[in-house]
Amino acid sequence: MVISMEIKARIPGMVMEVKVKEGDTVKTKTVLAVMEAMKMEQPIASPLDGTVKEVKVAANDKVKAGQVLLIVE
């Protein structure tokens, strides 16, 4: 059984850096991207071990709360 999980922005902000690419293998708590929100850097970590299926944002993208940033399965 393959579990696919959408990684979403918790609050609106800007993507500072995407640290992974599609096909990368990641472990739980691996930092996938870094956002800036409310003048603070917010690391976005993987909630599970898996493979990055899709990257939906790039550095300097502005995102809304709840927007999908990446998909890990």
C-alpha positions in Angstrom: 0.0 0.0 0.0 1.4 3.4 -1.1 0.7 6.3 1.1 0.7 9.7 -0.7 0.7 12.9 1.4 0.3 16.5 0.3 2.6 18.8 2.2 0.8 22.1 2.6 1.7 25.6 3.7 0.5 26.2 7.3 0.3 30.0 6.8 0.7 32.4 3.9 4.3 33.4 3.0 7.0 33.0 0.5 9.1 30.0 -0.4 12.7 30.8 0.3 14.3 27.5 -0.9 13.2 24.1 -2.1 15.8 21.5 -0.9 14.5 18.5 -2.8 13.5 17.5 -6.3 11.1 15.0 -7.8 12.4 11.4 -7.2 14.4 12.2 -4.1 14.2 9.7 -1.3 13.4 11.4 2.1 13.1 10.4 5.7 10.7 11.6 8.3 11.7 15.1 9.5 13.9 15.8 6.4 13.6 19.5 5.6 11.9 19.7 2.1 11.6 23.5 1.8 12.0 26.7 3.7 9.3 29.4 3.8 9.4 32.9 5.2 6.3 33.9 7.0 5.8 36.8 9.5 9.5 37.6 9.0 10.6 34.2 10.3 12.0 31.2 8.4 9.7 28.2 8.7 11.2 24.8 7.7 8.8 22.4 6.0 9.7 18.8 7.0 8.5 15.5 5.6 6.0 13.8 7.8 6.9 10.3 6.5 9.7 8.3 4.9 9.2 8.2 1.1 9.9 9.6 -2.3 9.2 13.1 -3.5 6.5 12.6 -6.2 5.9 16.2 -7.1 7.3 19.6 -6.3 4.6 22.3 -6.9 6.5 25.4 -5.9 9.8 27.1 -6.6 12.0 29.6 -4.7 10.4 33.1 -4.4 6.9 31.8 -5.0 4.2 33.4 -2.8 1.9 30.8 -1.3 -1.4 30.9 0.5 -2.3 29.0 3.7 -3.4 25.5 2.8 -1.7 25.6 -0.7 0.0 22.3 -1.6 3.8 22.7 -1.8 5.0 19.1 -2.4 3.7 15.5 -2.6 5.5 12.7 -0.9 4.6 9.0 -1.2 
